[in-house]
Amino acid sequence: MSKAVEQKKLVVADIVSKLERSKTTVVADYRGLTVKQTNELRKELREAGVELQVLKNTMTRRASEQVGLSELGEYLTGPSAVAFSYDDVVAPARVLHKFAKDNKALEIKGGVVEGKVVGLEDIQALAELPSREGLLSMLLSVMQAPVRNFALAVKAVADKDGEATTEA
């Protein structure tokens, strides 16, 4: 076998490994981004623990077929940058969505979220979820509401009883 074919097999194997390990993978079209914008995007993704790679569509398609994600192939057209996140499910979607709002040249195509191929709408919905801390804060607020309401009711009854005894 030729050296080129062997190298391509190694690249496909690497992509297979990344697809299997990643919790979220997002495919985006980066056409029109300047070098400065691309570097800024890479920096933001790196800070969020996300790996961004520009990959050949044919190799990515082969790798996705090997891991049972052949539907991902429909998003692998034109220049494709692929963001892999191994820890945080929301990070790549959030960073790419925010960056795409500020830079119209970046276009999110679709991706894979926890083993399921999803489209642009699902990636955007994932990106707009509150952060983990925000969700915990909302949960705590919901859990405190009944106790707070009960305390206010008891206080109102006590205040009413206090007014009744001062009038008599």
C-alpha positions as CSV (number, residue, x, y, z in Angstrom):
1,M,0.0,0.0,0.0
2,S,1.2,3.5,-0.7
3,K,2.3,5.9,1.9
4,A,-0.5,8.3,1.1
5,V,-3.1,5.7,1.7
6,E,-1.5,4.7,4.9
7,Q,-1.5,8.3,6.1
8,K,-5.1,8.8,5.1
9,K,-6.0,5.7,7.1
10,L,-4.2,7.1,10.2
11,V,-6.1,10.4,9.8
12,V,-9.4,8.6,9.5
13,A,-8.5,6.5,12.6
14,D,-7.7,9.7,14.5
15,I,-11.1,11.3,13.5
16,V,-12.8,8.0,14.6
17,S,-11.1,8.3,18.0
18,K,-12.2,11.9,18.4
19,L,-15.8,11.2,17.4
20,E,-16.0,8.3,19.8
21,R,-14.5,10.3,22.7
22,S,-16.3,13.6,22.1
23,K,-19.5,14.5,23.9
24,T,-20.4,17.2,21.4
25,T,-19.0,17.7,17.9
26,V,-20.1,20.7,15.9
27,V,-19.5,21.2,12.1
28,A,-19.2,24.8,10.8
29,D,-18.4,26.5,7.6
30,Y,-15.6,29.0,8.2
31,R,-15.4,30.5,4.7
32,G,-15.0,34.3,4.8
33,L,-13.3,34.4,8.2
34,T,-10.0,36.3,8.3
35,V,-6.9,34.8,9.8
36,K,-7.3,37.1,12.8
37,Q,-11.0,36.0,13.3
38,T,-10.0,32.3,12.9
39,N,-7.2,32.7,15.5
40,E,-9.7,34.5,17.9
41,L,-12.2,31.7,17.4
42,R,-9.5,29.0,18.1
43,K,-8.5,30.9,21.2
44,E,-12.0,31.1,22.6
45,L,-12.7,27.5,21.9
46,R,-9.3,26.4,23.5
47,E,-10.2,28.4,26.6
48,A,-13.5,26.5,26.7
49,G,-11.7,23.1,26.4
50,V,-12.8,22.6,22.8
51,E,-10.5,21.4,20.0
52,L,-11.1,22.9,16.5
53,Q,-9.8,21.2,13.4
54,V,-10.2,21.8,9.7
55,L,-10.7,18.3,8.2
56,K,-11.2,16.9,4.8
57,N,-14.9,16.1,4.3
58,T,-14.2,12.7,2.7
59,M,-12.1,11.5,5.6
60,T,-14.6,12.9,8.2
61,R,-17.4,11.2,6.3
62,R,-15.6,7.8,6.4
63,A,-14.8,8.2,10.0
64,S,-18.4,9.1,10.9
65,E,-19.6,6.0,8.9
66,Q,-17.2,3.8,10.9
67,V,-18.7,5.0,14.2
68,G,-22.3,4.7,13.0
69,L,-23.0,8.4,12.4
70,S,-23.4,8.4,8.6
71,E,-26.1,11.1,8.9
72,L,-23.3,13.5,9.7
73,G,-22.3,13.3,6.1
74,E,-25.0,15.7,5.0
75,Y,-23.3,18.5,6.9
76,L,-19.9,17.7,5.4
77,T,-20.1,19.9,2.3
78,G,-17.8,22.8,1.5
79,P,-15.0,23.9,3.8
80,S,-15.7,22.4,7.2
81,A,-14.2,23.1,10.6
82,V,-15.0,20.5,13.2
83,A,-15.1,21.4,17.0
84,F,-14.7,18.5,19.4
85,S,-15.6,18.8,23.1
86,Y,-14.6,15.9,25.4
87,D,-15.8,17.3,28.7
88,D,-18.5,19.9,28.3
89,V,-21.6,19.1,26.2
90,V,-22.6,22.8,25.7
91,A,-19.2,24.5,25.2
92,P,-18.7,24.1,21.5
93,A,-22.3,25.1,20.6
94,R,-22.2,28.1,22.9
95,V,-18.8,29.4,21.7
96,L,-19.5,28.9,18.0
97,H,-23.1,30.3,18.3
98,K,-21.8,33.4,20.1
99,F,-19.0,33.8,17.6
100,A,-21.4,33.3,14.6
101,K,-23.6,36.1,15.9
102,D,-20.7,38.5,15.9
103,N,-19.1,37.2,12.7
104,K,-21.7,36.5,10.0
105,A,-19.1,34.6,7.9
106,L,-19.1,31.6,10.4
107,E,-22.0,29.3,9.7
108,I,-22.9,26.4,11.9
109,K,-24.1,23.4,9.9
110,G,-24.9,20.7,12.4
111,G,-23.2,18.2,14.6
112,V,-23.3,15.3,17.0
113,V,-24.6,15.7,20.6
114,E,-23.9,12.6,22.8
115,G,-24.0,10.2,20.0
116,K,-27.0,11.7,18.1
117,V,-26.6,13.6,14.8
118,V,-28.5,17.0,15.2
119,G,-29.1,20.0,12.9
120,L,-28.6,23.7,13.3
121,E,-31.7,24.2,15.3
122,D,-30.7,21.7,18.0
123,I,-27.2,23.2,18.2
124,Q,-28.7,26.7,18.6
125,A,-31.1,25.4,21.3
126,L,-28.1,23.8,23.1
127,A,-26.1,27.0,22.9
128,E,-28.9,29.1,24.4
129,L,-29.3,26.9,27.5
130,P,-28.3,28.6,30.7
131,S,-24.9,27.6,32.2
132,R,-24.6,24.9,34.8
133,E,-24.4,27.5,37.5
134,G,-27.5,29.3,36.1
135,L,-29.5,26.1,36.1
136,L,-28.4,25.3,39.7
137,S,-29.5,28.8,40.7
138,M,-32.9,28.3,39.1
139,L,-33.3,25.0,40.8
140,L,-32.4,26.4,44.2
141,S,-34.9,29.3,43.7
142,V,-37.6,26.8,42.8
143,M,-36.8,24.7,45.9
144,Q,-36.8,27.8,48.2
145,A,-40.1,29.2,46.9
146,P,-42.5,27.0,49.0
147,V,-40.5,27.6,52.2
148,R,-40.4,31.3,51.5
149,N,-44.1,31.4,50.8
150,F,-44.9,29.5,54.0
151,A,-42.7,31.8,56.1
152,L,-44.5,34.9,54.6
153,A,-47.9,33.3,55.3
154,V,-46.9,32.6,59.0
155,K,-45.6,36.1,59.3
156,A,-48.8,37.6,57.9
157,V,-50.9,35.5,60.4
158,A,-48.6,36.6,63.3
159,D,-48.9,40.2,62.2
160,K,-52.7,40.0,62.0
161,D,-52.9,38.4,65.5
162,G,-50.6,41.1,66.8
163,E,-52.8,43.8,65.5
164,A,-55.9,42.1,67.0
165,T,-54.4,42.0,70.5
166,T,-53.3,45.7,70.4
167,E,-56.8,46.8,69.4
168,A,-58.4,45.0,72.3
